[in-house]
């Protein structure tokens, strides 16, 4: 059965997940994390993509990437994948498949869902029980966006820029946002939409994407209904 082509909309952010094959480890040492980040930087030089958030977990990665054209996202992920797999095979004397099939992605609305998706990504180590606070995890975008650490990979998304008139104000506002309550179905919506290739955003966003792509973007977009405190669950 032929694979369904992925919907990519230029100039819109996309939440991307790529897992290790059979959920096996993809990062074996600290040097591997550093090299993967370098792969992302090199891919940005080749492809017209902006990177707004990321987290590298031991057996999968989350990225928030905005491609300039419909081909850029695929080219970006292909560049990263080829370079990183070659490095891992040579460094760790292994062979065979590293990643589990194709990466999964969902188009993200340009409203505050950009920040919701960034929070989902950067809280992944907390949900997994790896750390108690996102600042304690080295391999994510949180320390740059919330603490101002230099990161040559990241771009500032428009909603992050709107948090304040200077870097310090934006960082403090982002820390407060990350610590705020999480809407009841916010994480399941982001998780399920990405797994199924749907959309992440406000009511009506699905119809906009369908009109632009000429294809049905199934899913249940809309504002989450109730609030709850963050908890360690629904780990991706």
C-alpha positions in Angstrom: 0.0 0.0 0.0 1.6 3.4 -1.0 2.5 5.8 1.8 0.4 8.9 2.1 2.5 12.0 1.3 3.1 14.4 4.2 1.4 17.7 4.1 3.9 20.6 4.5 2.8 24.2 4.3 5.6 26.7 3.7 6.1 29.5 6.3 4.2 27.6 9.0 5.8 25.9 11.9 5.8 22.1 12.0 6.1 19.9 15.1 8.4 17.0 14.1 9.1 13.8 16.0 11.6 11.1 15.0 12.0 8.0 17.1 14.7 5.4 17.3 13.9 2.1 15.6 11.7 0.0 18.0 12.2 2.9 20.5 15.8 1.9 20.9 18.6 4.3 21.9 19.7 6.9 19.4 22.1 8.9 21.6 24.8 6.8 23.3 27.1 9.4 24.7 27.3 13.2 25.3 29.3 13.6 22.1 26.3 12.2 20.1 24.0 14.9 21.4 26.5 17.6 20.5 27.0 16.1 17.0 23.2 15.9 16.4 22.9 19.6 17.2 25.7 20.3 14.8 23.8 18.3 12.1 20.9 20.6 12.7 23.1 23.7 12.3 24.5 22.3 9.1 21.1 21.4 7.7 19.9 25.0 8.4 22.7 26.3 6.2 21.6 24.0 3.3 17.8 24.3 3.7 15.7 27.4 4.3 14.3 26.4 7.7 13.9 28.1 11.0 14.2 26.2 14.3 12.1 27.5 17.2 12.4 24.7 19.8 13.9 21.3 20.2 14.6 18.5 22.7 16.9 15.5 22.2 15.8 12.5 24.3 17.8 9.3 24.6 15.6 7.5 22.0 13.8 10.3 20.1 13.8 13.9 19.1 11.3 16.7 19.0 11.8 19.7 16.7 9.7 22.8 16.0 10.7 23.8 12.4 9.4 26.3 10.0 10.3 25.6 6.3 10.4 28.3 3.7 9.1 25.9 0.9 7.2 22.6 0.8 10.5 20.7 0.0 12.6 22.3 2.7 11.3 20.3 5.7 12.0 16.9 4.0 15.4 18.1 2.8 16.2 19.3 6.3 15.4 16.1 8.0 17.1 14.0 5.3 20.3 16.1 5.7 20.3 15.6 9.5 19.4 11.9 9.3 22.1 10.9 6.7 24.8 12.8 8.5 23.9 11.6 12.0 23.4 7.9 11.0 26.7 7.8 9.2 28.4 9.3 12.3 26.7 6.9 14.7 27.6 3.8 12.6 31.2 4.9 12.3 31.6 6.0 15.9 29.9 3.1 17.6 30.7 0.3 15.1 27.1 -0.5 14.3 25.0 -1.0 11.2 21.4 -1.2 10.3 18.4 1.1 10.8 18.7 3.8 13.5 15.4 5.6 13.1 11.9 4.2 13.0 10.6 4.8 9.5 9.6 8.3 8.5 9.5 11.2 10.9 6.1 12.4 12.0 4.9 16.0 11.8 2.0 18.3 12.3 1.5 21.8 11.1 1.2 24.3 14.0 -0.9 27.5 14.0 1.0 30.8 14.2 -1.0 31.9 17.3 -0.1 31.0 20.9 0.0 27.3 20.0 3.6 28.0 19.0 4.3 28.6 22.7 2.1 25.6 23.7 4.1 23.3 21.3 7.4 24.7 22.6 6.3 24.0 26.2 5.3 20.5 25.2 8.7 19.9 23.6 10.8 21.4 26.4 8.9 19.6 29.2 9.5 16.2 27.7 12.4 15.4 30.0 10.2 16.3 33.0 7.3 14.2 31.8 9.7 11.3 31.3 11.0 11.7 34.8 14.6 12.4 33.7 14.7 15.8 35.5 12.5 17.7 37.8 12.9 21.0 36.0 13.5 21.7 32.3 16.5 23.9 33.2 18.2 20.8 34.5 18.2 19.2 31.0 21.1 20.2 28.7 19.8 19.0 25.4 16.8 21.2 24.8 16.0 24.8 23.8 14.7 25.8 27.2 18.0 27.1 28.6 18.3 29.5 25.7 14.7 30.7 25.6 14.2 30.9 29.4 17.7 31.6 30.7 19.4 33.4 27.8 22.2 30.8 27.2 23.8 31.2 23.8 22.5 28.7 21.2 23.6 29.1 17.6 20.8 26.9 16.3 17.6 28.7 17.5 15.5 31.4 15.9 12.9 33.4 17.8 9.3 32.7 16.9 6.9 35.7 16.7 5.0 34.7 19.8 8.1 34.4 21.8 9.2 37.8 20.6 5.9 39.3 21.7 6.6 38.3 25.3 8.6 41.4 26.0 10.5 44.4 24.6 13.9 43.0 25.5 15.6 39.7 26.0 15.5 39.7 29.8 11.7 40.5 29.8 11.1 37.7 27.3 13.1 35.2 29.3 11.2 36.0 32.5 7.8 35.8 30.8 8.8 32.5 29.2 9.8 31.1 32.6 6.4 32.1 34.0 4.7 30.6 31.0 6.5 27.3 31.4 5.5 27.1 35.0 1.8 28.0 34.4 -1.0 25.5 34.4 -1.5 23.2 31.4 -4.9 23.0 29.8 -6.6 19.6 30.2 -6.3 18.2 26.7 -3.4 20.3 25.5 -0.8 17.6 25.6 -3.0 14.8 24.1 -4.0 17.1 21.3 -0.4 17.9 20.4 0.7 14.3 20.7 -2.2 12.8 18.7 -2.1 15.4 16.0 1.6 14.8 15.4 1.3 11.1 15.4 -1.5 11.3 12.8 -0.1 14.1 10.7 -3.0 16.4 11.6 -2.9 20.1 12.6 -2.2 21.8 16.0 -4.2 25.0 16.5 -7.3 27.0 17.0 -10.8 26.3 15.7 -10.9 26.9 12.0 -7.2 26.3 11.4 -7.9 22.9 10.0 -10.1 24.5 7.3 -7.4 27.0 6.4 -4.8 24.3 5.9 -7.2 22.2 3.8 -7.8 25.2 1.6 -4.1 25.9 1.2 -3.1 22.2 0.6 -6.2 21.0 -1.3 -6.2 18.0 1.0 -8.2 17.0 4.1 -6.4 17.7 7.3 -8.3 15.5 9.7 -8.2 16.1 13.4 -9.9 17.9 16.2 -8.4 21.4 16.4 -9.7 23.9 18.9 -8.9 25.4 22.2 -8.4 23.0 25.1 -11.3 23.1 27.6 -10.1 22.9 31.2 -7.0 23.5 33.2 -4.9 21.1 35.1 -1.5 21.1 36.7 1.4 19.6 34.8 2.1 15.9 35.5 4.4 13.2 34.1 2.3 11.4 31.6 1.8 10.9 27.9 5.5 10.8 27.3 6.7 11.0 23.7 
